[in-house]
């Protein structure tokens, strides 16, 4: 059986590779070539889809069989996926959905070998996520910070991968294998109803086939084929709901059930997904019974494909729509006639996401956005059976809503745009910023030649750089660092004018600038103050010529290409006429349209930067780092805007020092707000978790106290109980006061709310605020009961408070949710040992060693086993 399963995996991979080759030069293909590649590619894909379904069923049966060699067989398959010398990194993406299904099947078996396999599959899925991110960014780097995994990442570039595939396959041969030979010339072809897309597209779509040509400008219809899927369809529906976006789901009858010999429909459990779609306001429609190429069918076989699925849809709910989509868009006159007789209507599309062929979500998103930009309106084809579509969709909808597109649904007779859809899109925190790329210039100067030397500026700059790269995903080579002797006047200006210009900054990028060093203020003859940042080679007697005036930074801010730029200056000065910062209730929508040029400074003229903060940082930079670590997310939606960051940092620093930070928008700004998207924390709390030292906790308490007098209110239901940030009064750089209001929280799903609550709990734990941490981890579990991370973390908070029995219960819950989580077994062993249950503790410790024999806690656990 092992050999057969491996052979099936290889067949799956071969089809996947051929699809990649078919579309490798997508932009260079003629319309005819693309049409043929699409038809053959979809045929390859659906053959492969069935192959994967059969593999999943075989593996489910194998796991449930109880056979002595079942895990050995599965391990052999994992060996092939992980280490076969013929596989490239990108090849392994072909197996991701299969591995997810296998992990679910293995989790049903509670034996130790199954737990080990569950852990191994989880590590493989983590490695596949890294491969996907590699191809999204095309960045070469060594993943030294990750534990070694079974899949050794080779880090090939996508272009290199495709080039290697082309040595094995050719587009011409793949097409020929499917009976297609492209002619030399691309002469105009006669319109034939049996050819995809050749029918005349009517301007009046009240009757006949629907192509979307009657849609108003900047109006789109979202359609999803091939479902319903047990997992991904629900996730796509949840995403659509957050954007108030209607959609049509074209469903394959065999996914809904069967028709018996008497013609009576029998629904499968997956039909419940279709009912949920209808209840949520979405349209379900017919996509044939088996996804066959109907242009090659006739008679009873053709009739069965169309009408049997219609009977199943009626059995789901009589409200099913009369819409039909031909698989592959391949139809013939007989098929169109059958639709007319059955009072069904064919719907086509004009924008193909190619999500069935493209394994990289970022690439899918860019393709859709490019095609929408060219078409201006129309019907988009997606598929609700891929995880990559789920990942690509939020970014696509963010960008489309920001560009002013509206989404239309189907009311039974025609397209109807959702009222208020274009004006009030509900965005999400997922990929909300919509930036194409991120850039930074980070400057730190301690060793001034003619100014007093500083102690912490370079350390501040390095900490900011590490945060940008490690936490927020800035590419290492996109962060320009200038320390001490490098930070001359020419060096700083060159970083802006030369390095960023030549690097290829684009209009949808963001730029973050941090300066830690001396600042100065000089009064002009007009009486107006002018602020300067002081380079390392500046002479105090020659400020006007040696230093860099704020007017120069204004000019730079107005000249750069990026959509949003944020300047943060850990220096004190005055004399920059900033405009007032402000919040916006619909800020995500407007933020995608508006330029943003903002600045936050450490203090005003005649003030000294307060050094002596924790870990060798200035008070201002420490507060900034705390804000970026999550405290600046004042409304709890997972996003930190520059406005929120200022609303946290400015009053906090003013309360803890003699500085009065200032914030505002530079001239040329259109009201856009720089955005940081907080990554999800994934740390399972344990004895190894680092907590802040006492001096850091003391300063954080002082920083947070500045906002405790007026705590934010909360609004919303239990499913969306997010804080609403109160207005904050801060200084502008002319010495006046301004009131800034952070934007309202972006709507988020229960899953996102659970993650944010867990992240806040982690912050509280590291500050030894255990009651607050317990409340947040509890909230996370209310939002998401199967959240293993929060369950473990709640247990460890109990453990730190010496509530060992309660802790053990939550660690036991953790391993029920995630049976291969090694650290939870170590925590469980500790809690049971403290509770006096030595035998159970011993079993937990032994399981930890089985899962992580070389783990960081292995030596400790071996010592504990000798004691219990």
N, C-alpha and C positions, 0 to 999 in steps of 0.2 A: 504493500500500500504506500509506503514511503516513496518508492521510486515513481509511482504514478502521480502522487501529489506533487513531487518535485517537477515532474514533466509538465504538469498542468501549470505550475508557477512559471516555468520557462516559456510556455505558450502564451501566458498572460503578458509576460515581459516583451516577447516578440511583437505582439499586437500593439502594445504601448509604444514601443520604439518606432514602429511603422507610422503610427499617428503623428509622432514628433517629426519624423522626416517629411511627411506629407505637408505639414504646415510650417516647416523650418524657415522657408523664404516667403512667408505669407504676403508681405507687402509687395513683392516683385511679381506675384502671379497675376495673370490676366483674369478677367471675370469668368471666362470659360474654364480656365485651369482651376480657379478657386472653386467653381461650382462642382467640377468633377472630383477634386480633392475632398470637398465637403461630403459628397455622397459616399465615396469610398471610405473616408475616415469615419463617418457615422456608422457605416456597416461594420467596420472593424471594431469600433467602440462597443456596439451592442452585442456583437459576438463575444467580446471580452467581458462585457458586463454579465452575461449569462454564465460565462466560465467562472467568474468570481463568485456568483451566487451559488453555483454548484460546489465550488471549493469551500465556501462558508458552511454549506450544509454538510459536506463530508467531514469537515473539521469538528463541527458541533457533534456529529454522530460519534466521531472518534473519541472526543473528550468524555462524552456521556457513557461510553461503552464500558468503562471500568477495566479495560484490557491492561495487562501488565506492561506492555510496551508502548502504550499510547503517548506517554510523555517523551519517551525516547524518539518516537516518530516526529512529534512536534518540534523537539529540540533539533532534529536533523533539518527540518524546514527552516528553522531560525538560523542554523549554521549557513545555509545557502544564502538567505537574505543578507546576513551580516557580513559574510566573509568570502563569498565566491569570487575568485580572481577576475572573472569575466564581467562583474557588475561595476558600473560607474555609480557615483553618488546619486545622480539624478535618476538612475534606473530604480533605485529603492523606493522612490516616491510612488511607483506603480503598485506597491504592496501596502501602502499605509492604511487604507480602509479595510483591507483584509486583516491586517494586524489588530486593528481596533476591534473587529468582530471576534477575532480569536481571543483577545484579552477578556472580553465579556464572557465568552464560553468557559475559559479557564477559571475565572473568578467564581464560578458556581461550584467548583470542587475545592473543599477546604483542606485537602491534604497538603503536607509540606512540599512535595514535588510540584504541586499545582501553584502553591504560593511562590515558589522560586521562579517558575515559568512566568507567572504574572509579573513579577519584578523585572525579569529579563525583557519581556515584551514592552513594559513601560519604558525601560531604558532605550530600547530600540526606537520607540515612538518619539522620545525626546531627541534622539539623534536625527530622526527624519525631520523634526521641526527645525533643527539647526541647518539641515541641508536646504530646506525651503527658504529659510532666511538668507542663506548664502546666495541663492539664485535671485532673490528679490533685490538684493543690493549689489551683487557681483563684486563682493569684497573678499580679498584673500586675507586671512588672519589665522593665527594659531589659537586654538581654544584651550589654552593652558589652564584656564580657571575652572574648566569642567572636569568632573571625574571621568576616567577612561571608561568607554562603553564598548559593547561587543562590536558595534559598527564603527570602524575606524574611518573617520572622515578624510577623504583624499583631496577635497576642495578643488575639484575641476571647475573651470569656467564653463558657463552654459554653451558658449560658442564652441569650445573645445569638445564638449560632449556631443553636440550636434554634428560637428565635423567627423568625429569617430563613427557615429551612427551612419553617416552618409557613405562611409567605406564599406558598410555591410548591406545597406539597403539603398535603393534609388526610388524616387517618386514614380518614375516611368514603370519600373517593374511592379511596384505595389499596385498601381492602377491597372496594369496589364493582368495581374493575378485576379483582379475583380472584373475583368472583361471590358476594360476601358483603355483605348488608345487615342491619345490626343492628336488631332490633325496638325499639319504644319501651319496652315493658315487659320485665322480666326474669323472666317467670313460670317456675316449675319445669318442667324439661323431662323428658320420659319417657326412661328408660334405653334406649339403643339401642346394640347392639354395634358399630355402624359409626361411632360418635362417640367422639372421644378422651376417655379418662378417665371415661366414664359407666358402665362396668361396675361391678358391686358388688365391693368390695374384701374378699376373704375374710380372716378372722382366721387360718385354717389355710392356710398357703402351701405345704404339702407337695405339692399338686396344683394345676393350673390356673394362671391368670395370677399373676404376682408383682408386688406393689406395695410391699413393704417394711413392711407394717403389723405383721408379727410380730416386727420387730426390737425388742430391749430398749431402754429409754430410753438416750439419749446414745450410740446406736450408729448408724453411718452406713456406707453402701455407696457407693463412688466408681465411677462409670461414665463411659466416654469413647466418644463416637460418631464415625463418619464416617472413621476411619482405615483402615489405617495410613498415617501420613505419613512421608516419608523422613527428616525431621529432628525434628519436634516430638514424635512418639510416643516416640522414644528418650529425649529430654530429660525428658518427663513420667515415663517409667518410672524414670529415674535419680533424680528428685525423690522419687517414691513410695518407692523403696528406702531413701532416707535417713530416712524416717519409719516404716519397717516397715509401710507401708500397702498392703494388697491392693487390687486393682481389677479391673474387668471392662471389656474393650475390645470394643465392638460395631463390627464391621468391614464395610465395603461391598465386595461381591464384585468389582466392577470394579477396585478398587485391588489385588486379589490376583491377578487373571489373567482368563482367558476359558475358556469351554466350547466345544469344537469341535462340528462337525455330528454326530459320533458320540457326543457326550456325554462326551468325555474332557477332564478339566481340564488347562489349561496355565497354570502359575504364572508371574507376573512377578517381577522382582527384588525388588519391595517385600514379597513374601511372606516374605522372610528376616526382616523386622522382626517379623512375627507369630511366627516360630519363636523369635526372641530373647525376645519377651514370655513365651511359654510356658516357655522355659528358665529365666527369672527368677522363675517362679512365678505369673504373672498369668493370668487367664482370657481367652480370646478367644471371641467369639460373633458371631452372624449379625445383620446390619443391612440385609438385602436386597441385590440385585444392583446396582441403579442408584439407590437412594434415591428411588424413586418413591412417590407417595401410594397405598399399597396398598388403602385403603378404596374406591378408584375402579376397582380392577382386579378381574378375575375370570377363571376358566377357566385356559387354558394360560399366559397372561401372568402371572397371579398365582402360579401354580405355579413358573414359571421364576425369578421374583424370589426366591422362598424357597429352592427346592431347589438351584438352581445354585450359590448362595453356600455352601450346606451342603456340596456336593461339593468346592468349592475349599478350604473350611476343613478338610475331611477330608484333602485332598491336602497341606495344610500340615502337619497332624499329626492323627492319629486321636484325640488327647486333646482336641480342640476340645469346647467345652461344648454342651449342648443348648439354650442360651438364645437367644432371638430378640427383637429390639426392632423394632417397627414404626416406620418413618420418620414423624416428626411425631406419633407415638403414634396415628396414624389407622389403625384396623383395622375389619374387618367380620366377619360370622359365617363367611363362606366362608374367609377368611384364618385365623381361629382354628381352624376345622375342619381345614385343611391342616396346621397346626402339630401338632395332636393326632395326625393320621395319620402324620406324619413323626417323632413322638416329640420334638418341640421344644416349648419353653415360652416364652410371652411375658413379658417383664419391662418394667414401666413405671417411672415415677419420680414423686417428689412434690416435689422441690426442683430448680428449673431455674436454672442459672447465667446463662442468656442470654448466654453468652460468644460465641455466634455473632452476636449483634446489637450488643453493647456493645464499642466499640473501646478502652476505658480499663481497664487491669488493676485499678486501685484500686477502681473502681466495681463491677467484677465481684466482687471480694473482699467488699466491703461488702454487696452483694446476697445472696451465698451465706450469709454469717455471719448476716444478719438473718433469712433464711428458715429456716436451721437453728435459730436461737433460738426461732422461732415453732413449728416442727414438732417439735423435740425429738429426732427420729430420722427415718431414712428413706434414700431413694436419691437421690443427687445426679447430675444430668445435666451433664456437661462434653463438650467436643469436643477431640480431640487433633490438630486440623489448624490451630490458631491459635497464633501466638507470644504473643498476649496471655494465653492460658490458661496457658502456661508461666510467664509473669511473675506471674500472679495466684496460682498454686497454692501456692508456699511460704508466703506470708503467710496464706492460708486455713488451711493445715495447722498452721502455728505457733499460730494463735489457737484452733483447734479442740482441739489436743492440750493447750494450756494450760488450756482450759475443761473438760478431763476427758472429751472424746469418744473413743470407740474406733472402729476401722474393721473392717468385716466383709468377708469374701470369700465365694465360692460354692464348695462342695465337691462339686457334682453333684446334691445333693438339697436343700440349704438353705443358709442363711447361717451362717457360722462366724466369730466374732471371733478375730482373731489373738491367740494366747496372749501375755499380757503387754503387749499393744498399748497399753492405757490407762495401765498403771502405768509403762512404760518407753519412752515414745515417743522415737525418735531424731530430734532436730531438726537443722536445718542453720543455718549462719551467715547464710543469705540471709533478710533481713527478720526475723531472730531476735528482735529486741526487740519487735516487734509494736506499737510506739507509734502512736497516732493522730496526735499532734501534739507539737511540741517547743517549749518556752518557756525563756527565760533572763532573769536579772537580773544585769547586770555593772556593778560599781561600782569606780571608781578615784579616789583622792584624793591629790594632791600638795600643794595649796595650803591647808594648815591655817592657821587664824588664830591659834590659841593653843597648838598643838602643833608640834613640829619639822617643818619642811617635808620632803617626800620627793621623790625624783627620778624614780623609775621606775614608780610605782603606776599612773598614768594610761596610760602606754605598755603596761604589763602588761595592763590591762583591755582596751585596744583590740586587742591581739594575740589575747586570748582571744575577743573578739567576732568578729574576722575568721575565726578558726579554726572557731567554731561555725557561722557562716554559710557560709563558703567551702568547708570540708571536710566538715562533717556535716549540711549542708542545713537548718539552722534558718532559718525565714523571717525576713527583715529586720525586719518589724513585730512579730515575736514576741520580739525581744531588746530588753529595756529597758536602756538605758545611762544611768548617772548618773556624771558626771565633775565633780570639784572642787565648785564652788558648788551644783550640783544635788543633791549627795549629803548633804543635811541630814538630821537625824533624821526629820523629817516626810516628807521626800522619799523616804527609803529605806523607811519603813513604808508610805507610800502606794503605793509600787511593788508591795508584796506584797498589801496589803489592798484596794486599789482597782483598779489597772491589770490585775492578773492576774484578779481576780474578775469584772470587767466584760468582760474579753476572751473569756470563755467556755471556760476550762480544763475539760477532761473527765477522767473517771476513768481513761482509758487513755493519758493524756498523760504526759510527763516534764518536770521542771523542773530546770534547772541554775543555780546561784547562785555567782557569783565576787565576792569582795571583796578589794581590794588597798588597804591603808591601815594606820593604827595599830590595835593591839589593846591591851587593858589588862586587868589582873587586880586584883580587890579582895577582901580577906579579910572575910568576914561575921563577925558577932558569935559565930556558932556555931563559928567556926574554919574553915569551909568556904570554898574559893576560888570566886569567881564571875568568869567571863570576860565581856568586853565588846568589841564592835566600836565604833570611834570615828568618828562622823560629822564632817563638815567644820566644823560649828558647835559642837562640843563644847568645854566648859571643863574643863581637867584638875582643877580644884577641885570640879567638879560631876559627876563621873562617874556617880553613881547616877541622876541625873535627865537628864543630857544625852546619855549614851552609850546604846547598845542592848545589854541584857544577853543572854547566851546563852539564858537561860530564855525570852526573847521569841522567839528563833529556833526554840526547841523548840515553842512554841505555834503558830507559823506553820507549821512542818513538819507538825504533827498536824492542822492545820485545812485545808490545801490539798487540792484534789481529785485532783491527779495521782497516778498509780500509783507512780512513782519520783521521788525528789528527791535531788539531790546538792549539798551546800554545800561550796565550796572557799574557804578563807580564807588569803590570803597576808598573815598577821598572826600575832603570837605572843601567846598568853595561856594561861590554865589555867582549870579550874573548870567543865567541862561533863561530866556523868556519861554518857559514851557506853557503849553495850554493845559487846560483842566482835563484830568482823567475822568472817565465816566463809565458806568455799567450800561448794559442794554438787555432788555428782557428777551429779545430774539437774537442774542449775540452770535450764536453759531452760524445762523444764516447770513447775517450781515458781515460777520467776521471774515467769511470766505470771499467777500467782495471788496472789502476796504483795506487799504494800506494801513499799516501800523508802525509808528516810529516813537518809541517810548524810552524814558530814562528814569532810573532810580539812583539816587545818590546817598552817601552815608551821612552827610550833614551840610550845614551852611558855612558861610564865611566866618573866620576867626574861631572855628571849632576844631578840636583835635580828634582824630580817629581814636576810639577807645580800644587799645590792645588789651591783652590779658584775658581773652576769652578762653573757653575750654579747648584742649587739644592744640594749643598754640595758634589760635585764630583770633582775629579781631572780633569784637562783639557784633559788629555789623555783619561780617561774613558768617559767623556762627549762626546768627538769626536767619540769614539768607539760606544757609545749608539746611537748617531745620525746616524752613518754609518749603524748600524743594524736596525735602524728605517726606512731605505730606501735610505738614501743619498749615501750609499755605492754601490747601484745598478747603476754603472756608465754607463752601456750600455742599461739600461731600459728594460731588459728582465724578470724581476721578480726574478732573482737569484742574490745573493751576494756571490761571491767567496772570499776566503781568499786573493787572489791577488787583487781583486777590493777593499776589505776592507782596505788593506795596502795602495793602491794607493789613497784612500780618506783620511785615518787617518794620514798617515805619513807627507805629506806636510801641512795638515791642522794644526796639532799640532806644527810642526816646525815654522809655520807662526805666531802662537798665543802664543808661549812660547820660552824658551831657550833650549828646548829639541829637539833632532834629533832622532825620532823613527827609528827602523831598522827592516828589514823583510827579510826572506829567508826560505830555505828548510833545514831541518835537515838531517844529514847523514842517508842513508837508504831510503830516499824518492825516488820514481820513477817518480816524476813529477805530481802526482795527486794533485788536488786542492780542499780543503774543501769547501762545499757549504751550504749556508743558502737559503732556498726557502721562499720568502716573502709571508706571508698570505695576502689575500685580505682584504682591509679595508672596513668595512661595516657601518661606522658611518654616519648617516644623520645629516648634520650640523644644528645647532639650537642655540638659545641663551644660552643653557647649555654647548655648546662645549668649552672646555678649550683651551686657547691659551697660548703660552709661555710667561713667564715674560720678562721684558725688558732686564735684564742682559743676559738671555739665547739667546734672539734674537740678541743682540749685539755681543755675542761671536760667534754665528752661522754665522753672517755676516762676521766676521773676518776669521773663518774657511773656509767658502766658497770662500772668496776672493782669497785664495791661488790657486784656480783652475780657476778663472775668466780670468786670463791673456791669457790662451790658452783654450777657450771653445771647447768642443768636436764637431766634425763635425757631420752632419747627412747624412744618405744615405737611399736609398730605396724609394718605392712608398708610397703614402698616406696610404696604408693598412699596411705598415710595416716600418714606419718612426721612426727608433730607433737610439739613439745616439751611436756613435762609440767612445769608450774611448781612449783618447790619451795616449801615453807612459808617464810614470812618473819616475823621478829620485829620489831614496830613498837610505838611507844608508844600508850597511850590518854591521854585528856586529864587523867586523875588522876595521871599520872606512872608508872603501872605498865606492865608489858610484856604483850604479847599476841602470839600466833602466828596469822597469817592464811594461809589456803591458797586461792589462786585456783582457780576452778572448772576441772574437766577440760575438755579441748578438745572442741568440738562437732564431730561428724563432718562432713566436707566432701567434695565431689567432687574428682576429679583437676583439673578446670578451676579450681576455687577454690583448691586447693593450689598450682597453677601461678601464679595471680595473687598469692597471698600471698608466695611465694618471690620473684617479680619485685619486689614492693613492698619486701621486706627488702633485696634487692640494690640497689635505688635508694637506700635509706638508707645502706648501706655505701659506695656510690659517692660520695655527697655528703660523706661523712666521709673520703674518699680511702683507704678500706680495700679495695683492688682485689682482693686474693686472696679476701676474704670475699664481695665482690660477684660475682666470677666464679663462685664455688661456688653462690650463690643463683640466678643466671641459668641456670646449668647445670641445677640442680634443677628450675627452672620448665620447661625444655625436655624434661626427662625425663618430667615429668608431662603435658606437652602439646607434642608435637613441632611442631605447626603454629602455635605462638605467636610471631607476627611481632615483637611488642613485645620479648619476651625475647631473640629472636635478634639484633635490632638492638642491644640493650643489652649483650649478651655481646660482640658485635663491638666496641662502643665501649670496653669495658673492656680488650680486647686492644689497641685503638688507643692508649689512654692509657698502656699499658705498652710502647709502641713495637713491638708484635708485628703489623706491618702486613699481612703475608700472611695470618695467621690472622684478623685483623680483616676483611680483604676477603672472605674466604670466608663469614663470617657475615653481612656486609652483602648479599652475593649471595643467601644463603639467605633473607634478609629479603624481598628484592624478588621472589623466587620465590613466597613465601607471600602477600605483599601487594604486587602489582605497581604499585599507585598511591601507595605511601608515599614522598613526595617527599624527606623528610629522609634516608631510607636511601640514596638515590642520591647525595646530597651527601656523606654519610659514606663511601660506597663510592668516590667520586671522590678524596676525601682519602687514603683508605688505599692506593688504587692508585697515586696520585701519589707517596706516600712510599715505596712499594715499587718505584718506577722503571718503572711500566707506564703511560706517558703517554697512549698512544692509547686504552686502555681507560678511563683516568681521564677523558679528554676526553668520551668517549661518555656516561659516567655523569653528568658535570656538565651536558652538553647535555640529558639527560633531565630532570634536576632543573629546569632553566629552562623546559622545555616544560610541566612540571606545575605549577610555582610561579613564573611570571615576575615576580611582585611579592612573592615570599616574602622573609622576613627575611634569607635567605642569598644573595639574587640578586646583589647587588653584589659580595659576596665571590667567588661562583662565576665571575662575569664576569672578575674579576681573575685567578682561577686559570686560566681558559681562555687567557688571554694568555700564561701562563707555560709551559703544557704543550705 
